Amino acid sequence: MSFFFEFYKFLKIRKKYWLLPIIVILMLFGFLIVLTEGTAVAPFIYQLF
């Protein structure tokens, strides 16, 4: 959790708010990849892309 707090402080101090949506989307894609790695949901995810 300290990583997220430090990242938030970095964004706040450096005024790099445009990085936040990029990081969130990358985290969502990473979560999606981990979630569908070995499940039966994988064929349905592949249809989306």
Number of C-alpha atoms within 10 A of each C-alpha: 6 7 8 9 10 11 13 15 12 13 15 11 10 9 10 11 13 9 10 13 10 11 11 11 11 12 12 12 12 11 12 13 13 11 12 15 11 9 9 9 11 14 10 10 12 9 7 6 5
